[in-house]
Amino acid sequence: DTDRALVLLEEYCKKLRKPEEQQLKKAIRKVMGIFKSSLFQALLGSFKKKATRHGTTSHTSLPAALACDVLGYPKD
């Protein structure tokens, strides 16, 4: 879910302290802002409804899966 993705991204951001990592940290914070936006939440809700109607839901949420992929974490 989105909350899990935000937690993972926040944890990763806390580790970014070097000057050369600040651009990445800024980009991750932008992604976090997008995940928190009402537009993203509405689109995600629409996606979930459509996937449910077509029987294509999975146990892994889209935002959490994306965060795990980017950060190299296991999806479990």
N, CA, C and O atoms as a Maestro MAE file, in Angstrom:
{
 s_m_m2io_version
 :::
 2.0.0
}

f_m_ct {
 s_m_title
 :::
 protein
 m_atom[304] {
  # First column is atom index #
  i_m_mmod_type
  r_m_x_coord
  r_m_y_coord
  r_m_z_coord
  i_m_residue_number
  s_m_chain_name
  s_m_pdb_residue_name
  s_m_pdb_atom_name
  i_m_atomic_number
  :::
  1 25 0.822 -1.187 0.000 1 A "ASP " " N  " 7
  2 3 0.000 0.000 0.000 1 A "ASP " " CA " 6
  3 2 0.864 1.248 0.000 1 A "ASP " " C  " 6
  4 15 2.078 1.181 0.195 1 A "ASP " " O  " 8
  5 25 0.235 2.362 -0.217 2 A "THR " " N  " 7
  6 3 0.961 3.626 -0.324 2 A "THR " " CA " 6
  7 2 1.697 3.963 0.964 2 A "THR " " C  " 6
  8 15 2.815 4.478 0.925 2 A "THR " " O  " 8
  9 25 1.084 3.679 2.093 3 A "ASP " " N  " 7
  10 3 1.724 3.982 3.378 3 A "ASP " " CA " 6
  11 2 3.031 3.204 3.541 3 A "ASP " " C  " 6
  12 15 4.024 3.744 4.028 3 A "ASP " " O  " 8
  13 25 3.024 1.948 3.134 4 A "ARG " " N  " 7
  14 3 4.247 1.132 3.220 4 A "ARG " " CA " 6
  15 2 5.333 1.706 2.315 4 A "ARG " " C  " 6
  16 15 6.500 1.777 2.701 4 A "ARG " " O  " 8
  17 25 4.945 2.109 1.123 5 A "ALA " " N  " 7
  18 3 5.914 2.698 0.192 5 A "ALA " " CA " 6
  19 2 6.514 3.976 0.782 5 A "ALA " " C  " 6
  20 15 7.718 4.210 0.677 5 A "ALA " " O  " 8
  21 25 5.676 4.787 1.395 6 A "LEU " " N  " 7
  22 3 6.162 6.033 1.991 6 A "LEU " " CA " 6
  23 2 7.130 5.763 3.139 6 A "LEU " " C  " 6
  24 15 8.131 6.464 3.287 6 A "LEU " " O  " 8
  25 25 6.837 4.756 3.944 7 A "VAL " " N  " 7
  26 3 7.741 4.394 5.045 7 A "VAL " " CA " 6
  27 2 9.088 3.944 4.494 7 A "VAL " " C  " 6
  28 15 10.133 4.363 4.990 7 A "VAL " " O  " 8
  29 25 9.067 3.090 3.469 8 A "LEU " " N  " 7
  30 3 10.313 2.612 2.868 8 A "LEU " " CA " 6
  31 2 11.132 3.758 2.274 8 A "LEU " " C  " 6
  32 15 12.350 3.821 2.443 8 A "LEU " " O  " 8
  33 25 10.456 4.646 1.588 9 A "LEU " " N  " 7
  34 3 11.158 5.775 0.975 9 A "LEU " " CA " 6
  35 2 11.719 6.719 2.035 9 A "LEU " " C  " 6
  36 15 12.830 7.227 1.883 9 A "LEU " " O  " 8
  37 25 10.974 6.955 3.093 10 A "GLU " " N  " 7
  38 3 11.444 7.824 4.180 10 A "GLU " " CA " 6
  39 2 12.677 7.219 4.852 10 A "GLU " " C  " 6
  40 15 13.643 7.928 5.135 10 A "GLU " " O  " 8
  41 25 12.642 5.914 5.104 11 A "GLU " " N  " 7
  42 3 13.796 5.235 5.701 11 A "GLU " " CA " 6
  43 2 15.026 5.372 4.810 11 A "GLU " " C  " 6
  44 15 16.130 5.621 5.294 11 A "GLU " " O  " 8
  45 25 14.828 5.210 3.522 12 A "TYR " " N  " 7
  46 3 15.942 5.328 2.579 12 A "TYR " " CA " 6
  47 2 16.488 6.759 2.563 12 A "TYR " " C  " 6
  48 15 17.701 6.963 2.531 12 A "TYR " " O  " 8
  49 25 15.599 7.734 2.585 13 A "CYS " " N  " 7
  50 3 16.026 9.140 2.569 13 A "CYS " " CA " 6
  51 2 16.889 9.481 3.777 13 A "CYS " " C  " 6
  52 15 17.826 10.272 3.670 13 A "CYS " " O  " 8
  53 25 16.579 8.894 4.915 14 A "LYS " " N  " 7
  54 3 17.358 9.159 6.133 14 A "LYS " " CA " 6
  55 2 18.799 8.700 5.989 14 A "LYS " " C  " 6
  56 15 19.688 9.217 6.667 14 A "LYS " " O  " 8
  57 25 19.035 7.734 5.111 15 A "LYS " " N  " 7
  58 3 20.384 7.211 4.898 15 A "LYS " " CA " 6
  59 2 21.192 8.062 3.922 15 A "LYS " " C  " 6
  60 15 22.411 7.915 3.835 15 A "LYS " " O  " 8
  61 25 20.535 8.934 3.201 16 A "LEU " " N  " 7
  62 3 21.204 9.756 2.186 16 A "LEU " " CA " 6
  63 2 21.734 11.027 2.837 16 A "LEU " " C  " 6
  64 15 20.989 11.985 3.044 16 A "LEU " " O  " 8
  65 25 23.014 11.029 3.156 17 A "ARG " " N  " 7
  66 3 23.606 12.167 3.872 17 A "ARG " " CA " 6
  67 2 24.745 12.835 3.099 17 A "ARG " " C  " 6
  68 15 25.080 13.994 3.346 17 A "ARG " " O  " 8
  69 25 25.323 12.103 2.177 18 A "LYS " " N  " 7
  70 3 26.453 12.654 1.433 18 A "LYS " " CA " 6
  71 2 25.980 13.744 0.473 18 A "LYS " " C  " 6
  72 15 24.855 13.688 -0.024 18 A "LYS " " O  " 8
  73 25 26.828 14.730 0.211 19 A "PRO " " N  " 7
  74 3 26.437 15.805 -0.716 19 A "PRO " " CA " 6
  75 2 26.014 15.290 -2.095 19 A "PRO " " C  " 6
  76 15 25.082 15.822 -2.699 19 A "PRO " " O  " 8
  77 25 26.696 14.264 -2.587 20 A "GLU " " N  " 7
  78 3 26.362 13.750 -3.919 20 A "GLU " " CA " 6
  79 2 25.037 12.968 -3.926 20 A "GLU " " C  " 6
  80 15 24.527 12.637 -4.996 20 A "GLU " " O  " 8
  81 25 24.487 12.676 -2.761 21 A "GLU " " N  " 7
  82 3 23.219 11.952 -2.668 21 A "GLU " " CA " 6
  83 2 22.008 12.879 -2.523 21 A "GLU " " C  " 6
  84 15 20.865 12.421 -2.526 21 A "GLU " " O  " 8
  85 25 22.261 14.159 -2.399 22 A "GLN " " N  " 7
  86 3 21.171 15.093 -2.132 22 A "GLN " " CA " 6
  87 2 20.209 15.252 -3.311 22 A "GLN " " C  " 6
  88 15 19.020 15.496 -3.109 22 A "GLN " " O  " 8
  89 25 20.708 15.118 -4.522 23 A "GLN " " N  " 7
  90 3 19.826 15.191 -5.689 23 A "GLN " " CA " 6
  91 2 18.868 13.994 -5.694 23 A "GLN " " C  " 6
  92 15 17.681 14.144 -5.988 23 A "GLN " " O  " 8
  93 25 19.384 12.822 -5.372 24 A "LEU " " N  " 7
  94 3 18.542 11.628 -5.269 24 A "LEU " " CA " 6
  95 2 17.515 11.797 -4.154 24 A "LEU " " C  " 6
  96 15 16.347 11.444 -4.319 24 A "LEU " " O  " 8
  97 25 17.948 12.330 -3.036 25 A "LYS " " N  " 7
  98 3 17.047 12.558 -1.905 25 A "LYS " " CA " 6
  99 2 15.912 13.503 -2.301 25 A "LYS " " C  " 6
  100 15 14.757 13.291 -1.932 25 A "LYS " " O  " 8
  101 25 16.251 14.527 -3.041 26 A "LYS " " N  " 7
  102 3 15.244 15.489 -3.503 26 A "LYS " " CA " 6
  103 2 14.239 14.806 -4.445 26 A "LYS " " C  " 6
  104 15 13.036 15.049 -4.353 26 A "LYS " " O  " 8
  105 25 14.733 13.960 -5.341 27 A "ALA " " N  " 7
  106 3 13.856 13.241 -6.273 27 A "ALA " " CA " 6
  107 2 12.930 12.272 -5.527 27 A "ALA " " C  " 6
  108 15 11.752 12.149 -5.862 27 A "ALA " " O  " 8
  109 25 13.465 11.599 -4.531 28 A "ILE " " N  " 7
  110 3 12.649 10.671 -3.742 28 A "ILE " " CA " 6
  111 2 11.572 11.438 -2.989 28 A "ILE " " C  " 6
  112 15 10.435 10.975 -2.892 28 A "ILE " " O  " 8
  113 25 11.911 12.588 -2.463 29 A "ARG " " N  " 7
  114 3 10.918 13.411 -1.752 29 A "ARG " " CA " 6
  115 2 9.801 13.857 -2.714 29 A "ARG " " C  " 6
  116 15 8.645 13.963 -2.305 29 A "ARG " " O  " 8
  117 25 10.137 14.117 -3.978 30 A "LYS " " N  " 7
  118 3 9.109 14.450 -4.973 30 A "LYS " " CA " 6
  119 2 8.170 13.269 -5.187 30 A "LYS " " C  " 6
  120 15 6.952 13.437 -5.252 30 A "LYS " " O  " 8
  121 25 8.746 12.074 -5.294 31 A "VAL " " N  " 7
  122 3 7.929 10.872 -5.451 31 A "VAL " " CA " 6
  123 2 7.012 10.695 -4.247 31 A "VAL " " C  " 6
  124 15 5.842 10.346 -4.396 31 A "VAL " " O  " 8
  125 25 7.546 10.937 -3.064 32 A "MET " " N  " 7
  126 3 6.737 10.831 -1.847 32 A "MET " " CA " 6
  127 2 5.571 11.823 -1.886 32 A "MET " " C  " 6
  128 15 4.457 11.500 -1.476 32 A "MET " " O  " 8
  129 25 5.835 13.003 -2.373 33 A "GLY " " N  " 7
  130 3 4.773 14.000 -2.499 33 A "GLY " " CA " 6
  131 2 3.696 13.555 -3.477 33 A "GLY " " C  " 6
  132 15 2.507 13.787 -3.258 33 A "GLY " " O  " 8
  133 25 4.125 12.917 -4.552 34 A "ILE " " N  " 7
  134 3 3.164 12.400 -5.533 34 A "ILE " " CA " 6
  135 2 2.308 11.316 -4.898 34 A "ILE " " C  " 6
  136 15 1.087 11.308 -5.058 34 A "ILE " " O  " 8
  137 25 2.952 10.393 -4.172 35 A "PHE " " N  " 7
  138 3 2.201 9.317 -3.518 35 A "PHE " " CA " 6
  139 2 1.165 9.878 -2.544 35 A "PHE " " C  " 6
  140 15 0.102 9.284 -2.362 35 A "PHE " " O  " 8
  141 25 1.467 11.016 -1.917 36 A "LYS " " N  " 7
  142 3 0.551 11.623 -0.945 36 A "LYS " " CA " 6
  143 2 -0.548 12.452 -1.603 36 A "LYS " " C  " 6
  144 15 -1.530 12.800 -0.947 36 A "LYS " " O  " 8
  145 25 -0.400 12.772 -2.879 37 A "SER " " N  " 7
  146 3 -1.348 13.663 -3.546 37 A "SER " " CA " 6
  147 2 -2.716 13.029 -3.737 37 A "SER " " C  " 6
  148 15 -2.837 11.816 -3.910 37 A "SER " " O  " 8
  149 25 -3.719 13.852 -3.704 38 A "SER " " N  " 7
  150 3 -5.087 13.361 -3.893 38 A "SER " " CA " 6
  151 2 -5.285 12.834 -5.318 38 A "SER " " C  " 6
  152 15 -6.062 11.900 -5.516 38 A "SER " " O  " 8
  153 25 -4.605 13.406 -6.309 39 A "LEU " " N  " 7
  154 3 -4.716 12.919 -7.680 39 A "LEU " " CA " 6
  155 2 -4.179 11.493 -7.778 39 A "LEU " " C  " 6
  156 15 -4.825 10.630 -8.374 39 A "LEU " " O  " 8
  157 25 -3.014 11.238 -7.205 40 A "PHE " " N  " 7
  158 3 -2.441 9.893 -7.239 40 A "PHE " " CA " 6
  159 2 -3.362 8.900 -6.546 40 A "PHE " " C  " 6
  160 15 -3.594 7.801 -7.050 40 A "PHE " " O  " 8
  161 25 -3.886 9.291 -5.385 41 A "GLN " " N  " 7
  162 3 -4.784 8.406 -4.637 41 A "GLN " " CA " 6
  163 2 -6.038 8.093 -5.454 41 A "GLN " " C  " 6
  164 15 -6.515 6.958 -5.451 41 A "GLN " " O  " 8
  165 25 -6.569 9.093 -6.151 42 A "ALA " " N  " 7
  166 3 -7.754 8.876 -6.984 42 A "ALA " " CA " 6
  167 2 -7.437 7.943 -8.153 42 A "ALA " " C  " 6
  168 15 -8.221 7.046 -8.461 42 A "ALA " " O  " 8
  169 25 -6.299 8.151 -8.798 43 A "LEU " " N  " 7
  170 3 -5.902 7.286 -9.906 43 A "LEU " " CA " 6
  171 2 -5.650 5.858 -9.423 43 A "LEU " " C  " 6
  172 15 -6.015 4.895 -10.098 43 A "LEU " " O  " 8
  173 25 -5.036 5.729 -8.275 44 A "LEU " " N  " 7
  174 3 -4.782 4.408 -7.714 44 A "LEU " " CA " 6
  175 2 -6.093 3.700 -7.384 44 A "LEU " " C  " 6
  176 15 -6.243 2.505 -7.638 44 A "LEU " " O  " 8
  177 25 -7.031 4.440 -6.821 45 A "GLY " " N  " 7
  178 3 -8.342 3.865 -6.522 45 A "GLY " " CA " 6
  179 2 -9.041 3.407 -7.782 45 A "GLY " " C  " 6
  180 15 -9.652 2.339 -7.798 45 A "GLY " " O  " 8
  181 25 -8.961 4.197 -8.837 46 A "SER " " N  " 7
  182 3 -9.564 3.836 -10.120 46 A "SER " " CA " 6
  183 2 -8.898 2.595 -10.695 46 A "SER " " C  " 6
  184 15 -9.574 1.704 -11.210 46 A "SER " " O  " 8
  185 25 -7.576 2.536 -10.609 47 A "PHE " " N  " 7
  186 3 -6.821 1.386 -11.096 47 A "PHE " " CA " 6
  187 2 -7.231 0.119 -10.351 47 A "PHE " " C  " 6
  188 15 -7.433 -0.931 -10.961 47 A "PHE " " O  " 8
  189 25 -7.351 0.224 -9.024 48 A "LYS " " N  " 7
  190 3 -7.724 -0.934 -8.217 48 A "LYS " " CA " 6
  191 2 -9.131 -1.416 -8.561 48 A "LYS " " C  " 6
  192 15 -9.369 -2.620 -8.649 48 A "LYS " " O  " 8
  193 25 -10.060 -0.488 -8.755 49 A "LYS " " N  " 7
  194 3 -11.430 -0.865 -9.116 49 A "LYS " " CA " 6
  195 2 -11.458 -1.585 -10.454 49 A "LYS " " C  " 6
  196 15 -12.132 -2.603 -10.611 49 A "LYS " " O  " 8
  197 25 -10.717 -1.043 -11.419 50 A "LYS " " N  " 7
  198 3 -10.677 -1.646 -12.752 50 A "LYS " " CA " 6
  199 2 -10.027 -3.031 -12.700 50 A "LYS " " C  " 6
  200 15 -10.507 -3.967 -13.338 50 A "LYS " " O  " 8
  201 25 -8.943 -3.158 -11.947 51 A "ALA " " N  " 7
  202 3 -8.257 -4.442 -11.828 51 A "ALA " " CA " 6
  203 2 -9.152 -5.472 -11.148 51 A "ALA " " C  " 6
  204 15 -9.157 -6.642 -11.529 51 A "ALA " " O  " 8
  205 25 -9.899 -5.043 -10.152 52 A "THR " " N  " 7
  206 3 -10.807 -5.952 -9.456 52 A "THR " " CA " 6
  207 2 -11.895 -6.448 -10.397 52 A "THR " " C  " 6
  208 15 -12.233 -7.631 -10.380 52 A "THR " " O  " 8
  209 25 -12.449 -5.560 -11.216 53 A "ARG " " N  " 7
  210 3 -13.486 -5.949 -12.178 53 A "ARG " " CA " 6
  211 2 -12.976 -6.964 -13.181 53 A "ARG " " C  " 6
  212 15 -13.717 -7.843 -13.621 53 A "ARG " " O  " 8
  213 25 -11.693 -6.837 -13.543 54 A "HIS " " N  " 7
  214 3 -11.113 -7.727 -14.553 54 A "HIS " " CA " 6
  215 2 -10.404 -8.930 -13.936 54 A "HIS " " C  " 6
  216 15 -9.839 -9.759 -14.650 54 A "HIS " " O  " 8
  217 25 -10.436 -9.020 -12.613 55 A "GLY " " N  " 7
  218 3 -9.819 -10.159 -11.941 55 A "GLY " " CA " 6
  219 2 -8.318 -10.189 -12.002 55 A "GLY " " C  " 6
  220 15 -7.719 -11.264 -11.990 55 A "GLY " " O  " 8
  221 25 -7.682 -9.006 -12.067 56 A "THR " " N  " 7
  222 3 -6.228 -8.956 -12.187 56 A "THR " " CA " 6
  223 2 -5.563 -8.352 -10.961 56 A "THR " " C  " 6
  224 15 -4.468 -7.800 -11.062 56 A "THR " " O  " 8
  225 25 -6.204 -8.448 -9.811 57 A "THR " " N  " 7
  226 3 -5.589 -7.893 -8.598 57 A "THR " " CA " 6
  227 2 -4.479 -8.807 -8.129 57 A "THR " " C  " 6
  228 15 -4.486 -10.005 -8.412 57 A "THR " " O  " 8
  229 25 -3.530 -8.242 -7.416 58 A "SER " " N  " 7
  230 3 -2.465 -9.044 -6.819 58 A "SER " " CA " 6
  231 2 -2.321 -8.618 -5.369 58 A "SER " " C  " 6
  232 15 -2.894 -7.613 -4.949 58 A "SER " " O  " 8
  233 25 -1.562 -9.378 -4.613 59 A "HIS " " N  " 7
  234 3 -1.402 -9.076 -3.197 59 A "HIS " " CA " 6
  235 2 -0.434 -7.919 -2.967 59 A "HIS " " C  " 6
  236 15 -0.520 -7.251 -1.937 59 A "HIS " " O  " 8
  237 25 0.462 -7.670 -3.878 60 A "THR " " N  " 7
  238 3 1.425 -6.584 -3.742 60 A "THR " " CA " 6
  239 2 0.831 -5.309 -4.314 60 A "THR " " C  " 6
  240 15 0.375 -5.287 -5.457 60 A "THR " " O  " 8
  241 25 0.838 -4.250 -3.522 61 A "SER " " N  " 7
  242 3 0.289 -2.989 -4.002 61 A "SER " " CA " 6
  243 2 1.269 -2.316 -4.954 61 A "SER " " C  " 6
  244 15 2.480 -2.514 -4.862 61 A "SER " " O  " 8
  245 25 0.737 -1.532 -5.851 62 A "LEU " " N  " 7
  246 3 1.556 -0.841 -6.843 62 A "LEU " " CA " 6
  247 2 2.584 0.103 -6.214 62 A "LEU " " C  " 6
  248 15 3.762 0.002 -6.559 62 A "LEU " " O  " 8
  249 25 2.205 1.020 -5.307 63 A "PRO " " N  " 7
  250 3 3.204 1.923 -4.730 63 A "PRO " " CA " 6
  251 2 4.285 1.192 -3.942 63 A "PRO " " C  " 6
  252 15 5.466 1.518 -4.063 63 A "PRO " " O  " 8
  253 25 3.895 0.215 -3.142 64 A "ALA " " N  " 7
  254 3 4.880 -0.522 -2.352 64 A "ALA " " CA " 6
  255 2 5.808 -1.324 -3.266 64 A "ALA " " C  " 6
  256 15 7.012 -1.388 -3.021 64 A "ALA " " O  " 8
  257 25 5.259 -1.931 -4.310 65 A "ALA " " N  " 7
  258 3 6.082 -2.694 -5.256 65 A "ALA " " CA " 6
  259 2 7.079 -1.774 -5.952 65 A "ALA " " C  " 6
  260 15 8.237 -2.145 -6.142 65 A "ALA " " O  " 8
  261 25 6.644 -0.594 -6.326 66 A "LEU " " N  " 7
  262 3 7.523 0.368 -6.977 66 A "LEU " " CA " 6
  263 2 8.650 0.783 -6.043 66 A "LEU " " C  " 6
  264 15 9.815 0.809 -6.439 66 A "LEU " " O  " 8
  265 25 8.302 1.106 -4.803 67 A "ALA " " N  " 7
  266 3 9.323 1.510 -3.837 67 A "ALA " " CA " 6
  267 2 10.314 0.378 -3.592 67 A "ALA " " C  " 6
  268 15 11.520 0.616 -3.524 67 A "ALA " " O  " 8
  269 25 9.820 -0.845 -3.459 68 A "CYS " " N  " 7
  270 3 10.704 -1.994 -3.244 68 A "CYS " " CA " 6
  271 2 11.639 -2.199 -4.424 68 A "CYS " " C  " 6
  272 15 12.823 -2.478 -4.234 68 A "CYS " " O  " 8
  273 25 11.124 -2.065 -5.638 69 A "ASP " " N  " 7
  274 3 11.958 -2.218 -6.828 69 A "ASP " " CA " 6
  275 2 13.056 -1.161 -6.871 69 A "ASP " " C  " 6
  276 15 14.218 -1.472 -7.131 69 A "ASP " " O  " 8
  277 25 12.683 0.076 -6.616 70 A "VAL " " N  " 7
  278 3 13.641 1.173 -6.677 70 A "VAL " " CA " 6
  279 2 14.716 1.013 -5.610 70 A "VAL " " C  " 6
  280 15 15.895 1.263 -5.864 70 A "VAL " " O  " 8
  281 25 14.308 0.598 -4.420 71 A "LEU " " N  " 7
  282 3 15.238 0.518 -3.302 71 A "LEU " " CA " 6
  283 2 15.926 -0.836 -3.186 71 A "LEU " " C  " 6
  284 15 16.845 -0.997 -2.382 71 A "LEU " " O  " 8
  285 25 15.483 -1.826 -3.994 72 A "GLY " " N  " 7
  286 3 16.096 -3.139 -3.960 72 A "GLY " " CA " 6
  287 2 15.679 -3.975 -2.774 72 A "GLY " " C  " 6
  288 15 16.397 -4.898 -2.389 72 A "GLY " " O  " 8
  289 25 14.529 -3.674 -2.181 73 A "TYR " " N  " 7
  290 3 14.010 -4.441 -1.048 73 A "TYR " " CA " 6
  291 2 13.156 -5.596 -1.525 73 A "TYR " " C  " 6
  292 15 12.573 -5.532 -2.608 73 A "TYR " " O  " 8
  293 25 13.074 -6.661 -0.725 74 A "PRO " " N  " 7
  294 3 12.134 -7.744 -1.080 74 A "PRO " " CA " 6
  295 2 10.699 -7.251 -0.948 74 A "PRO " " C  " 6
  296 15 10.422 -6.379 -0.123 74 A "PRO " " O  " 8
  297 25 9.798 -7.782 -1.729 75 A "LYS " " N  " 7
  298 3 8.404 -7.312 -1.766 75 A "LYS " " CA " 6
  299 2 7.523 -7.969 -0.716 75 A "LYS " " C  " 6
  300 15 6.349 -7.616 -0.608 75 A "LYS " " O  " 8
  301 25 8.037 -8.899 0.051 76 A "ASP " " N  " 7
  302 3 7.220 -9.607 1.044 76 A "ASP " " CA " 6
  303 2 6.919 -8.764 2.235 76 A "ASP " " C  " 6
  304 15 6.242 -9.218 3.158 76 A "ASP " " O  " 8
  :::
 }
 m_bond[303] {
  # First column is bond index #
  i_m_from
  i_m_to
  i_m_order
  :::
  1 1 2 1
  2 2 3 1
  3 3 4 2
  4 3 5 1
  5 5 6 1
  6 6 7 1
  7 7 8 2
  8 7 9 1
  9 9 10 1
  10 10 11 1
  11 11 12 2
  12 11 13 1
  13 13 14 1
  14 14 15 1
  15 15 16 2
  16 15 17 1
  17 17 18 1
  18 18 19 1
  19 19 20 2
  20 19 21 1
  21 21 22 1
  22 22 23 1
  23 23 24 2
  24 23 25 1
  25 25 26 1
  26 26 27 1
  27 27 28 2
  28 27 29 1
  29 29 30 1
  30 30 31 1
  31 31 32 2
  32 31 33 1
  33 33 34 1
  34 34 35 1
  35 35 36 2
  36 35 37 1
  37 37 38 1
  38 38 39 1
  39 39 40 2
  40 39 41 1
  41 41 42 1
  42 42 43 1
  43 43 44 2
  44 43 45 1
  45 45 46 1
  46 46 47 1
  47 47 48 2
  48 47 49 1
  49 49 50 1
  50 50 51 1
  51 51 52 2
  52 51 53 1
  53 53 54 1
  54 54 55 1
  55 55 56 2
  56 55 57 1
  57 57 58 1
  58 58 59 1
  59 59 60 2
  60 59 61 1
  61 61 62 1
  62 62 63 1
  63 63 64 2
  64 63 65 1
  65 65 66 1
  66 66 67 1
  67 67 68 2
  68 67 69 1
  69 69 70 1
  70 70 71 1
  71 71 72 2
  72 71 73 1
  73 73 74 1
  74 74 75 1
  75 75 76 2
  76 75 77 1
  77 77 78 1
  78 78 79 1
  79 79 80 2
  80 79 81 1
  81 81 82 1
  82 82 83 1
  83 83 84 2
  84 83 85 1
  85 85 86 1
  86 86 87 1
  87 87 88 2
  88 87 89 1
  89 89 90 1
  90 90 91 1
  91 91 92 2
  92 91 93 1
  93 93 94 1
  94 94 95 1
  95 95 96 2
  96 95 97 1
  97 97 98 1
  98 98 99 1
  99 99 100 2
  100 99 101 1
  101 101 102 1
  102 102 103 1
  103 103 104 2
  104 103 105 1
  105 105 106 1
  106 106 107 1
  107 107 108 2
  108 107 109 1
  109 109 110 1
  110 110 111 1
  111 111 112 2
  112 111 113 1
  113 113 114 1
  114 114 115 1
  115 115 116 2
  116 115 117 1
  117 117 118 1
  118 118 119 1
  119 119 120 2
  120 119 121 1
  121 121 122 1
  122 122 123 1
  123 123 124 2
  124 123 125 1
  125 125 126 1
  126 126 127 1
  127 127 128 2
  128 127 129 1
  129 129 130 1
  130 130 131 1
  131 131 132 2
  132 131 133 1
  133 133 134 1
  134 134 135 1
  135 135 136 2
  136 135 137 1
  137 137 138 1
  138 138 139 1
  139 139 140 2
  140 139 141 1
  141 141 142 1
  142 142 143 1
  143 143 144 2
  144 143 145 1
  145 145 146 1
  146 146 147 1
  147 147 148 2
  148 147 149 1
  149 149 150 1
  150 150 151 1
  151 151 152 2
  152 151 153 1
  153 153 154 1
  154 154 155 1
  155 155 156 2
  156 155 157 1
  157 157 158 1
  158 158 159 1
  159 159 160 2
  160 159 161 1
  161 161 162 1
  162 162 163 1
  163 163 164 2
  164 163 165 1
  165 165 166 1
  166 166 167 1
  167 167 168 2
  168 167 169 1
  169 169 170 1
  170 170 171 1
  171 171 172 2
  172 171 173 1
  173 173 174 1
  174 174 175 1
  175 175 176 2
  176 175 177 1
  177 177 178 1
  178 178 179 1
  179 179 180 2
  180 179 181 1
  181 181 182 1
  182 182 183 1
  183 183 184 2
  184 183 185 1
  185 185 186 1
  186 186 187 1
  187 187 188 2
  188 187 189 1
  189 189 190 1
  190 190 191 1
  191 191 192 2
  192 191 193 1
  193 193 194 1
  194 194 195 1
  195 195 196 2
  196 195 197 1
  197 197 198 1
  198 198 199 1
  199 199 200 2
  200 199 201 1
  201 201 202 1
  202 202 203 1
  203 203 204 2
  204 203 205 1
  205 205 206 1
  206 206 207 1
  207 207 208 2
  208 207 209 1
  209 209 210 1
  210 210 211 1
  211 211 212 2
  212 211 213 1
  213 213 214 1
  214 214 215 1
  215 215 216 2
  216 215 217 1
  217 217 218 1
  218 218 219 1
  219 219 220 2
  220 219 221 1
  221 221 222 1
  222 222 223 1
  223 223 224 2
  224 223 225 1
  225 225 226 1
  226 226 227 1
  227 227 228 2
  228 227 229 1
  229 229 230 1
  230 230 231 1
  231 231 232 2
  232 231 233 1
  233 233 234 1
  234 234 235 1
  235 235 236 2
  236 235 237 1
  237 237 238 1
  238 238 239 1
  239 239 240 2
  240 239 241 1
  241 241 242 1
  242 242 243 1
  243 243 244 2
  244 243 245 1
  245 245 246 1
  246 246 247 1
  247 247 248 2
  248 247 249 1
  249 249 250 1
  250 250 251 1
  251 251 252 2
  252 251 253 1
  253 253 254 1
  254 254 255 1
  255 255 256 2
  256 255 257 1
  257 257 258 1
  258 258 259 1
  259 259 260 2
  260 259 261 1
  261 261 262 1
  262 262 263 1
  263 263 264 2
  264 263 265 1
  265 265 266 1
  266 266 267 1
  267 267 268 2
  268 267 269 1
  269 269 270 1
  270 270 271 1
  271 271 272 2
  272 271 273 1
  273 273 274 1
  274 274 275 1
  275 275 276 2
  276 275 277 1
  277 277 278 1
  278 278 279 1
  279 279 280 2
  280 279 281 1
  281 281 282 1
  282 282 283 1
  283 283 284 2
  284 283 285 1
  285 285 286 1
  286 286 287 1
  287 287 288 2
  288 287 289 1
  289 289 290 1
  290 290 291 1
  291 291 292 2
  292 291 293 1
  293 293 294 1
  294 294 295 1
  295 295 296 2
  296 295 297 1
  297 297 298 1
  298 298 299 1
  299 299 300 2
  300 299 301 1
  301 301 302 1
  302 302 303 1
  303 303 304 2
  :::
 }
}
